[in-house]
Amino acid sequence: MKKYRFVDESMQMMSEAKKLMNSKEAAGYLCICPRKLWELSKSGRIQTVRIDRAVRYDVVDLDSFIEQQKR
């Protein structure tokens, strides 16, 4: 059983350390399709981080978007 606990802790540490996500990861994080994520990004409702041509999403911005959607 400790084997699984170690794996869970390792995965949690990795997710906490990862600050930027690509579009596929960000869409999965929000449980939406990548096309909807693109629409939200294009309209400015979700912030993006551009590194040259690569578009990335900050986990803090995604969490902020989730909080804004709660009513």
PDB file of N, CA, C and O in Angstrom:
ATOM      1  N   MET A   1       0.821  -1.189   0.000  1.00  0.00           N
ATOM      2  CA  MET A   1       0.000   0.000   0.000  1.00  0.00           C
ATOM      3  C   MET A   1       0.863   1.250   0.000  1.00  0.00           C
ATOM      4  O   MET A   1       0.486   2.241  -0.626  1.00  0.00           O
ATOM      5  N   LYS A   2       2.001   1.245   0.672  1.00  0.00           N
ATOM      6  CA  LYS A   2       2.878   2.407   0.700  1.00  0.00           C
ATOM      7  C   LYS A   2       3.370   2.756  -0.694  1.00  0.00           C
ATOM      8  O   LYS A   2       3.621   3.923  -0.993  1.00  0.00           O
ATOM      9  N   LYS A   3       3.508   1.752  -1.545  1.00  0.00           N
ATOM     10  CA  LYS A   3       3.954   1.996  -2.915  1.00  0.00           C
ATOM     11  C   LYS A   3       3.009   2.985  -3.598  1.00  0.00           C
ATOM     12  O   LYS A   3       3.462   3.930  -4.242  1.00  0.00           O
ATOM     13  N   TYR A   4       1.725   2.776  -3.464  1.00  0.00           N
ATOM     14  CA  TYR A   4       0.744   3.665  -4.084  1.00  0.00           C
ATOM     15  C   TYR A   4       0.749   5.043  -3.436  1.00  0.00           C
ATOM     16  O   TYR A   4       0.568   6.053  -4.117  1.00  0.00           O
ATOM     17  N   ARG A   5       0.951   5.085  -2.145  1.00  0.00           N
ATOM     18  CA  ARG A   5       0.999   6.367  -1.455  1.00  0.00           C
ATOM     19  C   ARG A   5       2.163   7.200  -1.971  1.00  0.00           C
ATOM     20  O   ARG A   5       2.017   8.404  -2.179  1.00  0.00           O
ATOM     21  N   PHE A   6       3.309   6.577  -2.179  1.00  0.00           N
ATOM     22  CA  PHE A   6       4.480   7.272  -2.696  1.00  0.00           C
ATOM     23  C   PHE A   6       4.208   7.809  -4.096  1.00  0.00           C
ATOM     24  O   PHE A   6       4.582   8.939  -4.412  1.00  0.00           O
ATOM     25  N   VAL A   7       3.565   7.013  -4.928  1.00  0.00           N
ATOM     26  CA  VAL A   7       3.232   7.455  -6.283  1.00  0.00           C
ATOM     27  C   VAL A   7       2.291   8.643  -6.232  1.00  0.00           C
ATOM     28  O   VAL A   7       2.474   9.606  -6.977  1.00  0.00           O
ATOM     29  N   ASP A   8       1.285   8.598  -5.366  1.00  0.00           N
ATOM     30  CA  ASP A   8       0.349   9.712  -5.217  1.00  0.00           C
ATOM     31  C   ASP A   8       1.065  10.986  -4.765  1.00  0.00           C
ATOM     32  O   ASP A   8       0.797  12.073  -5.278  1.00  0.00           O
ATOM     33  N   GLU A   9       1.970  10.845  -3.809  1.00  0.00           N
ATOM     34  CA  GLU A   9       2.712  12.007  -3.328  1.00  0.00           C
ATOM     35  C   GLU A   9       3.613  12.570  -4.416  1.00  0.00           C
ATOM     36  O   GLU A   9       3.749  13.786  -4.546  1.00  0.00           O
ATOM     37  N   SER A  10       4.230  11.688  -5.200  1.00  0.00           N
ATOM     38  CA  SER A  10       5.101  12.139  -6.290  1.00  0.00           C
ATOM     39  C   SER A  10       4.305  12.884  -7.343  1.00  0.00           C
ATOM     40  O   SER A  10       4.750  13.917  -7.844  1.00  0.00           O
ATOM     41  N   MET A  11       3.127  12.371  -7.685  1.00  0.00           N
ATOM     42  CA  MET A  11       2.285  13.029  -8.676  1.00  0.00           C
ATOM     43  C   MET A  11       1.824  14.383  -8.158  1.00  0.00           C
ATOM     44  O   MET A  11       1.762  15.344  -8.925  1.00  0.00           O
ATOM     45  N   GLN A  12       1.503  14.477  -6.883  1.00  0.00           N
ATOM     46  CA  GLN A  12       1.066  15.738  -6.302  1.00  0.00           C
ATOM     47  C   GLN A  12       2.195  16.757  -6.348  1.00  0.00           C
ATOM     48  O   GLN A  12       1.956  17.925  -6.655  1.00  0.00           O
ATOM     49  N   MET A  13       3.415  16.337  -6.050  1.00  0.00           N
ATOM     50  CA  MET A  13       4.558  17.247  -6.091  1.00  0.00           C
ATOM     51  C   MET A  13       4.814  17.718  -7.513  1.00  0.00           C
ATOM     52  O   MET A  13       5.143  18.886  -7.722  1.00  0.00           O
ATOM     53  N   MET A  14       4.672  16.836  -8.494  1.00  0.00           N
ATOM     54  CA  MET A  14       4.887  17.217  -9.882  1.00  0.00           C
ATOM     55  C   MET A  14       3.840  18.221 -10.324  1.00  0.00           C
ATOM     56  O   MET A  14       4.174  19.191 -11.005  1.00  0.00           O
ATOM     57  N   SER A  15       2.578  18.019  -9.956  1.00  0.00           N
ATOM     58  CA  SER A  15       1.520  18.930 -10.375  1.00  0.00           C
ATOM     59  C   SER A  15       1.671  20.288  -9.706  1.00  0.00           C
ATOM     60  O   SER A  15       1.338  21.311 -10.304  1.00  0.00           O
ATOM     61  N   GLU A  16       2.165  20.311  -8.480  1.00  0.00           N
ATOM     62  CA  GLU A  16       2.383  21.581  -7.800  1.00  0.00           C
ATOM     63  C   GLU A  16       3.544  22.342  -8.423  1.00  0.00           C
ATOM     64  O   GLU A  16       3.539  23.573  -8.453  1.00  0.00           O
ATOM     65  N   ALA A  17       4.538  21.615  -8.920  1.00  0.00           N
ATOM     66  CA  ALA A  17       5.714  22.251  -9.491  1.00  0.00           C
ATOM     67  C   ALA A  17       5.448  22.771 -10.902  1.00  0.00           C
ATOM     68  O   ALA A  17       6.111  23.707 -11.347  1.00  0.00           O
ATOM     69  N   LYS A  18       4.501  22.184 -11.600  1.00  0.00           N
ATOM     70  CA  LYS A  18       4.229  22.583 -12.973  1.00  0.00           C
ATOM     71  C   LYS A  18       3.349  23.828 -12.977  1.00  0.00           C
ATOM     72  O   LYS A  18       2.207  23.796 -12.519  1.00  0.00           O
ATOM     73  N   LYS A  19       3.890  24.914 -13.496  1.00  0.00           N
ATOM     74  CA  LYS A  19       3.197  26.185 -13.469  1.00  0.00           C
ATOM     75  C   LYS A  19       2.480  26.470 -14.781  1.00  0.00           C
ATOM     76  O   LYS A  19       1.417  27.090 -14.767  1.00  0.00           O
ATOM     77  N   LEU A  20       3.026  26.040 -15.912  1.00  0.00           N
ATOM     78  CA  LEU A  20       2.432  26.300 -17.221  1.00  0.00           C
ATOM     79  C   LEU A  20       1.971  25.004 -17.867  1.00  0.00           C
ATOM     80  O   LEU A  20       2.593  23.952 -17.720  1.00  0.00           O
ATOM     81  N   MET A  21       0.861  25.113 -18.587  1.00  0.00           N
ATOM     82  CA  MET A  21       0.309  23.960 -19.307  1.00  0.00           C
ATOM     83  C   MET A  21       0.134  24.320 -20.768  1.00  0.00           C
ATOM     84  O   MET A  21      -0.090  25.481 -21.113  1.00  0.00           O
ATOM     85  N   ASN A  22       0.240  23.309 -21.628  1.00  0.00           N
ATOM     86  CA  ASN A  22      -0.091  23.546 -23.031  1.00  0.00           C
ATOM     87  C   ASN A  22      -1.610  23.495 -23.179  1.00  0.00           C
ATOM     88  O   ASN A  22      -2.323  23.234 -22.210  1.00  0.00           O
ATOM     89  N   SER A  23      -2.095  23.742 -24.373  1.00  0.00           N
ATOM     90  CA  SER A  23      -3.550  23.848 -24.557  1.00  0.00           C
ATOM     91  C   SER A  23      -4.279  22.542 -24.259  1.00  0.00           C
ATOM     92  O   SER A  23      -5.376  22.558 -23.701  1.00  0.00           O
ATOM     93  N   LYS A  24      -3.688  21.429 -24.621  1.00  0.00           N
ATOM     94  CA  LYS A  24      -4.344  20.139 -24.372  1.00  0.00           C
ATOM     95  C   LYS A  24      -4.444  19.866 -22.870  1.00  0.00           C
ATOM     96  O   LYS A  24      -5.475  19.403 -22.383  1.00  0.00           O
ATOM     97  N   GLU A  25      -3.369  20.155 -22.145  1.00  0.00           N
ATOM     98  CA  GLU A  25      -3.376  19.960 -20.698  1.00  0.00           C
ATOM     99  C   GLU A  25      -4.351  20.923 -20.023  1.00  0.00           C
ATOM    100  O   GLU A  25      -5.092  20.533 -19.121  1.00  0.00           O
ATOM    101  N   ALA A  26      -4.346  22.187 -20.466  1.00  0.00           N
ATOM    102  CA  ALA A  26      -5.232  23.193 -19.873  1.00  0.00           C
ATOM    103  C   ALA A  26      -6.695  22.855 -20.130  1.00  0.00           C
ATOM    104  O   ALA A  26      -7.535  23.010 -19.243  1.00  0.00           O
ATOM    105  N   ALA A  27      -7.000  22.396 -21.334  1.00  0.00           N
ATOM    106  CA  ALA A  27      -8.376  22.008 -21.648  1.00  0.00           C
ATOM    107  C   ALA A  27      -8.805  20.841 -20.764  1.00  0.00           C
ATOM    108  O   ALA A  27      -9.932  20.815 -20.271  1.00  0.00           O
ATOM    109  N   GLY A  28      -7.918  19.887 -20.565  1.00  0.00           N
ATOM    110  CA  GLY A  28      -8.211  18.761 -19.681  1.00  0.00           C
ATOM    111  C   GLY A  28      -8.403  19.206 -18.245  1.00  0.00           C
ATOM    112  O   GLY A  28      -9.272  18.689 -17.543  1.00  0.00           O
ATOM    113  N   TYR A  29      -7.605  20.152 -17.808  1.00  0.00           N
ATOM    114  CA  TYR A  29      -7.700  20.700 -16.458  1.00  0.00           C
ATOM    115  C   TYR A  29      -9.057  21.355 -16.228  1.00  0.00           C
ATOM    116  O   TYR A  29      -9.631  21.243 -15.144  1.00  0.00           O
ATOM    117  N   LEU A  30      -9.570  22.041 -17.256  1.00  0.00           N
ATOM    118  CA  LEU A  30     -10.867  22.712 -17.151  1.00  0.00           C
ATOM    119  C   LEU A  30     -12.036  21.811 -17.560  1.00  0.00           C
ATOM    120  O   LEU A  30     -13.196  22.202 -17.436  1.00  0.00           O
ATOM    121  N   CYS A  31     -11.731  20.617 -18.043  1.00  0.00           N
ATOM    122  CA  CYS A  31     -12.757  19.662 -18.512  1.00  0.00           C
ATOM    123  C   CYS A  31     -13.569  20.251 -19.665  1.00  0.00           C
ATOM    124  O   CYS A  31     -14.792  20.115 -19.709  1.00  0.00           O
ATOM    125  N   ILE A  32     -12.879  20.903 -20.591  1.00  0.00           N
ATOM    126  CA  ILE A  32     -13.519  21.434 -21.792  1.00  0.00           C
ATOM    127  C   ILE A  32     -12.692  20.985 -23.000  1.00  0.00           C
ATOM    128  O   ILE A  32     -11.568  20.509 -22.845  1.00  0.00           O
ATOM    129  N   CYS A  33     -13.246  21.138 -24.183  1.00  0.00           N
ATOM    130  CA  CYS A  33     -12.505  20.754 -25.379  1.00  0.00           C
ATOM    131  C   CYS A  33     -11.498  21.861 -25.727  1.00  0.00           C
ATOM    132  O   CYS A  33     -11.702  23.021 -25.367  1.00  0.00           O
ATOM    133  N   PRO A  34     -10.423  21.506 -26.419  1.00  0.00           N
ATOM    134  CA  PRO A  34      -9.422  22.510 -26.792  1.00  0.00           C
ATOM    135  C   PRO A  34      -9.994  23.663 -27.615  1.00  0.00           C
ATOM    136  O   PRO A  34      -9.512  24.790 -27.502  1.00  0.00           O
ATOM    137  N   ARG A  35     -10.997  23.410 -28.429  1.00  0.00           N
ATOM    138  CA  ARG A  35     -11.613  24.470 -29.231  1.00  0.00           C
ATOM    139  C   ARG A  35     -12.274  25.528 -28.326  1.00  0.00           C
ATOM    140  O   ARG A  35     -12.144  26.728 -28.571  1.00  0.00           O
ATOM    141  N   LYS A  36     -12.972  25.079 -27.295  1.00  0.00           N
ATOM    142  CA  LYS A  36     -13.603  26.007 -26.362  1.00  0.00           C
ATOM    143  C   LYS A  36     -12.536  26.810 -25.613  1.00  0.00           C
ATOM    144  O   LYS A  36     -12.717  28.003 -25.368  1.00  0.00           O
ATOM    145  N   LEU A  37     -11.445  26.172 -25.256  1.00  0.00           N
ATOM    146  CA  LEU A  37     -10.349  26.871 -24.602  1.00  0.00           C
ATOM    147  C   LEU A  37      -9.802  27.955 -25.521  1.00  0.00           C
ATOM    148  O   LEU A  37      -9.522  29.066 -25.071  1.00  0.00           O
ATOM    149  N   TRP A  38      -9.649  27.646 -26.793  1.00  0.00           N
ATOM    150  CA  TRP A  38      -9.165  28.622 -27.763  1.00  0.00           C
ATOM    151  C   TRP A  38     -10.125  29.814 -27.843  1.00  0.00           C
ATOM    152  O   TRP A  38      -9.688  30.965 -27.876  1.00  0.00           O
ATOM    153  N   GLU A  39     -11.422  29.538 -27.875  1.00  0.00           N
ATOM    154  CA  GLU A  39     -12.418  30.615 -27.923  1.00  0.00           C
ATOM    155  C   GLU A  39     -12.328  31.512 -26.686  1.00  0.00           C
ATOM    156  O   GLU A  39     -12.384  32.736 -26.800  1.00  0.00           O
ATOM    157  N   LEU A  40     -12.191  30.909 -25.517  1.00  0.00           N
ATOM    158  CA  LEU A  40     -12.080  31.678 -24.282  1.00  0.00           C
ATOM    159  C   LEU A  40     -10.796  32.509 -24.265  1.00  0.00           C
ATOM    160  O   LEU A  40     -10.784  33.635 -23.768  1.00  0.00           O
ATOM    161  N   SER A  41      -9.726  31.950 -24.808  1.00  0.00           N
ATOM    162  CA  SER A  41      -8.460  32.674 -24.885  1.00  0.00           C
ATOM    163  C   SER A  41      -8.552  33.830 -25.865  1.00  0.00           C
ATOM    164  O   SER A  41      -8.090  34.935 -25.582  1.00  0.00           O
ATOM    165  N   LYS A  42      -9.146  33.570 -27.014  1.00  0.00           N
ATOM    166  CA  LYS A  42      -9.269  34.585 -28.059  1.00  0.00           C
ATOM    167  C   LYS A  42     -10.113  35.765 -27.571  1.00  0.00           C
ATOM    168  O   LYS A  42      -9.826  36.913 -27.909  1.00  0.00           O
ATOM    169  N   SER A  43     -11.138  35.491 -26.789  1.00  0.00           N
ATOM    170  CA  SER A  43     -12.010  36.559 -26.288  1.00  0.00           C
ATOM    171  C   SER A  43     -11.400  37.289 -25.086  1.00  0.00           C
ATOM    172  O   SER A  43     -11.926  38.312 -24.649  1.00  0.00           O
ATOM    173  N   GLY A  44     -10.300  36.769 -24.559  1.00  0.00           N
ATOM    174  CA  GLY A  44      -9.642  37.409 -23.427  1.00  0.00           C
ATOM    175  C   GLY A  44     -10.150  36.974 -22.068  1.00  0.00           C
ATOM    176  O   GLY A  44      -9.725  37.517 -21.048  1.00  0.00           O
ATOM    177  N   ARG A  45     -11.047  36.012 -22.034  1.00  0.00           N
ATOM    178  CA  ARG A  45     -11.588  35.548 -20.747  1.00  0.00           C
ATOM    179  C   ARG A  45     -10.592  34.684 -19.979  1.00  0.00           C
ATOM    180  O   ARG A  45     -10.663  34.582 -18.754  1.00  0.00           O
ATOM    181  N   ILE A  46      -9.659  34.061 -20.708  1.00  0.00           N
ATOM    182  CA  ILE A  46      -8.579  33.295 -20.087  1.00  0.00           C
ATOM    183  C   ILE A  46      -7.269  33.867 -20.593  1.00  0.00           C
ATOM    184  O   ILE A  46      -7.068  34.004 -21.800  1.00  0.00           O
ATOM    185  N   GLN A  47      -6.380  34.199 -19.671  1.00  0.00           N
ATOM    186  CA  GLN A  47      -5.075  34.755 -20.018  1.00  0.00           C
ATOM    187  C   GLN A  47      -4.161  33.671 -20.591  1.00  0.00           C
ATOM    188  O   GLN A  47      -4.248  32.504 -20.211  1.00  0.00           O
ATOM    189  N   THR A  48      -3.292  34.075 -21.504  1.00  0.00           N
ATOM    190  CA  THR A  48      -2.307  33.156 -22.069  1.00  0.00           C
ATOM    191  C   THR A  48      -0.908  33.699 -21.835  1.00  0.00           C
ATOM    192  O   THR A  48      -0.714  34.893 -21.605  1.00  0.00           O
ATOM    193  N   VAL A  49       0.055  32.802 -21.898  1.00  0.00           N
ATOM    194  CA  VAL A  49       1.470  33.154 -21.833  1.00  0.00           C
ATOM    195  C   VAL A  49       2.069  32.714 -23.151  1.00  0.00           C
ATOM    196  O   VAL A  49       2.019  31.534 -23.500  1.00  0.00           O
ATOM    197  N   ARG A  50       2.639  33.667 -23.891  1.00  0.00           N
ATOM    198  CA  ARG A  50       3.255  33.341 -25.174  1.00  0.00           C
ATOM    199  C   ARG A  50       4.763  33.283 -25.005  1.00  0.00           C
ATOM    200  O   ARG A  50       5.384  34.214 -24.492  1.00  0.00           O
ATOM    201  N   ILE A  51       5.334  32.182 -25.443  1.00  0.00           N
ATOM    202  CA  ILE A  51       6.779  32.005 -25.478  1.00  0.00           C
ATOM    203  C   ILE A  51       7.123  31.716 -26.929  1.00  0.00           C
ATOM    204  O   ILE A  51       6.957  30.593 -27.405  1.00  0.00           O
ATOM    205  N   ASP A  52       7.604  32.738 -27.627  1.00  0.00           N
ATOM    206  CA  ASP A  52       7.762  32.681 -29.079  1.00  0.00           C
ATOM    207  C   ASP A  52       6.404  32.352 -29.690  1.00  0.00           C
ATOM    208  O   ASP A  52       5.457  33.127 -29.555  1.00  0.00           O
ATOM    209  N   ARG A  53       6.304  31.210 -30.359  1.00  0.00           N
ATOM    210  CA  ARG A  53       5.030  30.834 -30.983  1.00  0.00           C
ATOM    211  C   ARG A  53       4.182  29.928 -30.101  1.00  0.00           C
ATOM    212  O   ARG A  53       3.018  29.662 -30.403  1.00  0.00           O
ATOM    213  N   ALA A  54       4.772  29.461 -29.014  1.00  0.00           N
ATOM    214  CA  ALA A  54       4.067  28.544 -28.123  1.00  0.00           C
ATOM    215  C   ALA A  54       3.111  29.315 -27.214  1.00  0.00           C
ATOM    216  O   ALA A  54       3.464  30.357 -26.661  1.00  0.00           O
ATOM    217  N   VAL A  55       1.911  28.792 -27.071  1.00  0.00           N
ATOM    218  CA  VAL A  55       0.912  29.382 -26.174  1.00  0.00           C
ATOM    219  C   VAL A  55       0.781  28.465 -24.967  1.00  0.00           C
ATOM    220  O   VAL A  55       0.551  27.264 -25.106  1.00  0.00           O
ATOM    221  N   ARG A  56       0.928  29.040 -23.795  1.00  0.00           N
ATOM    222  CA  ARG A  56       0.825  28.277 -22.555  1.00  0.00           C
ATOM    223  C   ARG A  56      -0.174  28.947 -21.633  1.00  0.00           C
ATOM    224  O   ARG A  56      -0.493  30.125 -21.795  1.00  0.00           O
ATOM    225  N   TYR A  57      -0.664  28.190 -20.667  1.00  0.00           N
ATOM    226  CA  TYR A  57      -1.664  28.657 -19.712  1.00  0.00           C
ATOM    227  C   TYR A  57      -1.117  28.479 -18.309  1.00  0.00           C
ATOM    228  O   TYR A  57      -0.651  27.399 -17.947  1.00  0.00           O
ATOM    229  N   ASP A  58      -1.174  29.543 -17.521  1.00  0.00           N
ATOM    230  CA  ASP A  58      -0.720  29.523 -16.142  1.00  0.00           C
ATOM    231  C   ASP A  58      -1.814  28.895 -15.282  1.00  0.00           C
ATOM    232  O   ASP A  58      -2.988  29.243 -15.408  1.00  0.00           O
ATOM    233  N   VAL A  59      -1.425  27.972 -14.413  1.00  0.00           N
ATOM    234  CA  VAL A  59      -2.383  27.286 -13.543  1.00  0.00           C
ATOM    235  C   VAL A  59      -3.135  28.287 -12.668  1.00  0.00           C
ATOM    236  O   VAL A  59      -4.326  28.107 -12.414  1.00  0.00           O
ATOM    237  N   VAL A  60      -2.468  29.323 -12.211  1.00  0.00           N
ATOM    238  CA  VAL A  60      -3.113  30.346 -11.381  1.00  0.00           C
ATOM    239  C   VAL A  60      -4.231  31.034 -12.167  1.00  0.00           C
ATOM    240  O   VAL A  60      -5.304  31.289 -11.620  1.00  0.00           O
ATOM    241  N   ASP A  61      -3.986  31.337 -13.451  1.00  0.00           N
ATOM    242  CA  ASP A  61      -5.013  31.958 -14.284  1.00  0.00           C
ATOM    243  C   ASP A  61      -6.194  31.017 -14.515  1.00  0.00           C
ATOM    244  O   ASP A  61      -7.345  31.454 -14.536  1.00  0.00           O
ATOM    245  N   LEU A  62      -5.911  29.736 -14.687  1.00  0.00           N
ATOM    246  CA  LEU A  62      -6.990  28.761 -14.887  1.00  0.00           C
ATOM    247  C   LEU A  62      -7.837  28.644 -13.614  1.00  0.00           C
ATOM    248  O   LEU A  62      -9.065  28.588 -13.681  1.00  0.00           O
ATOM    249  N   ASP A  63      -7.176  28.610 -12.467  1.00  0.00           N
ATOM    250  CA  ASP A  63      -7.910  28.552 -11.193  1.00  0.00           C
ATOM    251  C   ASP A  63      -8.743  29.816 -10.994  1.00  0.00           C
ATOM    252  O   ASP A  63      -9.869  29.749 -10.500  1.00  0.00           O
ATOM    253  N   SER A  64      -8.194  30.961 -11.377  1.00  0.00           N
ATOM    254  CA  SER A  64      -8.918  32.218 -11.275  1.00  0.00           C
ATOM    255  C   SER A  64     -10.167  32.204 -12.159  1.00  0.00           C
ATOM    256  O   SER A  64     -11.231  32.673 -11.754  1.00  0.00           O
ATOM    257  N   PHE A  65     -10.024  31.663 -13.364  1.00  0.00           N
ATOM    258  CA  PHE A  65     -11.158  31.547 -14.274  1.00  0.00           C
ATOM    259  C   PHE A  65     -12.250  30.674 -13.660  1.00  0.00           C
ATOM    260  O   PHE A  65     -13.435  30.997 -13.741  1.00  0.00           O
ATOM    261  N   ILE A  66     -11.842  29.578 -13.052  1.00  0.00           N
ATOM    262  CA  ILE A  66     -12.815  28.678 -12.405  1.00  0.00           C
ATOM    263  C   ILE A  66     -13.566  29.421 -11.313  1.00  0.00           C
ATOM    264  O   ILE A  66     -14.789  29.317 -11.224  1.00  0.00           O
ATOM    265  N   GLU A  67     -12.852  30.168 -10.483  1.00  0.00           N
ATOM    266  CA  GLU A  67     -13.497  30.922  -9.399  1.00  0.00           C
ATOM    267  C   GLU A  67     -14.463  31.969  -9.939  1.00  0.00           C
ATOM    268  O   GLU A  67     -15.520  32.191  -9.348  1.00  0.00           O
ATOM    269  N   GLN A  68     -14.123  32.610 -11.042  1.00  0.00           N
ATOM    270  CA  GLN A  68     -15.008  33.619 -11.644  1.00  0.00           C
ATOM    271  C   GLN A  68     -16.296  32.999 -12.159  1.00  0.00           C
ATOM    272  O   GLN A  68     -17.329  33.667 -12.212  1.00  0.00           O
ATOM    273  N   GLN A  69     -16.245  31.731 -12.538  1.00  0.00           N
ATOM    274  CA  GLN A  69     -17.419  31.078 -13.110  1.00  0.00           C
ATOM    275  C   GLN A  69     -18.408  30.606 -12.049  1.00  0.00           C
ATOM    276  O   GLN A  69     -19.561  30.304 -12.357  1.00  0.00           O
ATOM    277  N   LYS A  70     -17.955  30.546 -10.803  1.00  0.00           N
ATOM    278  CA  LYS A  70     -18.845  30.129  -9.720  1.00  0.00           C
ATOM    279  C   LYS A  70     -19.833  31.244  -9.426  1.00  0.00           C
ATOM    280  O   LYS A  70     -19.468  32.418  -9.386  1.00  0.00           O
ATOM    281  N   ARG A  71     -21.075  30.869  -9.223  1.00  0.00           N
ATOM    282  CA  ARG A  71     -22.120  31.848  -8.926  1.00  0.00           C
ATOM    283  C   ARG A  71     -22.894  31.444  -7.713  1.00  0.00           C
ATOM    284  O   ARG A  71     -23.818  32.148  -7.307  1.00  0.00           O
TER     285      ARG A  71
END
